[in-house]
Amino acid sequence: MMRMSNILLLLFILPNIIFQVTNSCFLSDKFHMYVVSQLPRKSPPLFLHCASGKDEVGYHTLHKNDTFEWTFCDYPISNITLYFCHFWWGPQQRAFRVFDDDVRGSCLGDECHWAVWADGFYLSGQLSQDTYKKKYYWES
């Protein structure tokens, strides 16, 4: 009887352990990415598409002060985590890496914040306007 109860206990616990490991960043760092639109209030919306080699984050539309965010696991030992986004605003567009080994150094803890303004793209490790640094201009 003791053997059967151990087997039942194992059958109950094992799926929970597998679920926890597969839904967490096991042996890696979890990062939170934020993209906020700081474009003028009465301008066209910001369209963006973000992805990595193995994660399709999708197409999104942001209006003034809207934020799009996602979370992913970064494996710092391999230095291969890379996310890019393509942005469109009216006749302007720009595509670039929003996360790679270089960007990781500008993040604070596990957060990276991109702000999109009429004059370009700014990066910060925190959500504070005075900490953003300009990284890219729009392309026509």
ChimeraX attribute file (.defattr): number of C-alpha atoms within 10 A of each C-alpha:
attribute: neighborCount
match mode: 1-to-1
recipient: residues
	/A:1	5
	/A:2	6
	/A:3	8
	/A:4	9
	/A:5	10
	/A:6	11
	/A:7	11
	/A:8	10
	/A:9	11
	/A:10	12
	/A:11	11
	/A:12	11
	/A:13	11
	/A:14	11
	/A:15	11
	/A:16	11
	/A:17	10
	/A:18	10
	/A:19	10
	/A:20	12
	/A:21	12
	/A:22	9
	/A:23	8
	/A:24	13
	/A:25	15
	/A:26	12
	/A:27	12
	/A:28	13
	/A:29	14
	/A:30	16
	/A:31	20
	/A:32	15
	/A:33	19
	/A:34	21
	/A:35	23
	/A:36	21
	/A:37	23
	/A:38	18
	/A:39	22
	/A:40	13
	/A:41	11
	/A:42	8
	/A:43	12
	/A:44	15
	/A:45	18
	/A:46	21
	/A:47	17
	/A:48	20
	/A:49	16
	/A:50	20
	/A:51	17
	/A:52	15
	/A:53	10
	/A:54	9
	/A:55	11
	/A:56	11
	/A:57	16
	/A:58	10
	/A:59	13
	/A:60	13
	/A:61	15
	/A:62	18
	/A:63	18
	/A:64	18
	/A:65	14
	/A:66	14
	/A:67	17
	/A:68	14
	/A:69	12
	/A:70	11
	/A:71	13
	/A:72	16
	/A:73	15
	/A:74	22
	/A:75	15
	/A:76	13
	/A:77	8
	/A:78	8
	/A:79	12
	/A:80	12
	/A:81	17
	/A:82	17
	/A:83	20
	/A:84	17
	/A:85	19
	/A:86	16
	/A:87	21
	/A:88	19
	/A:89	18
	/A:90	11
	/A:91	9
	/A:92	12
	/A:93	16
	/A:94	17
	/A:95	16
	/A:96	12
	/A:97	15
	/A:98	23
	/A:99	21
	/A:100	15
	/A:101	14
	/A:102	11
	/A:103	15
	/A:104	20
	/A:105	12
	/A:106	18
	/A:107	19
	/A:108	13
	/A:109	14
	/A:110	15
	/A:111	18
	/A:112	24
	/A:113	24
	/A:114	24
	/A:115	22
	/A:116	24
	/A:117	17
	/A:118	14
	/A:119	11
	/A:120	15
	/A:121	21
	/A:122	20
	/A:123	24
	/A:124	22
	/A:125	22
	/A:126	19
	/A:127	16
	/A:128	9
	/A:129	11
	/A:130	8
	/A:131	11
	/A:132	18
	/A:133	15
	/A:134	15
	/A:135	10
	/A:136	15
	/A:137	16
	/A:138	18
	/A:139	11
	/A:140	10
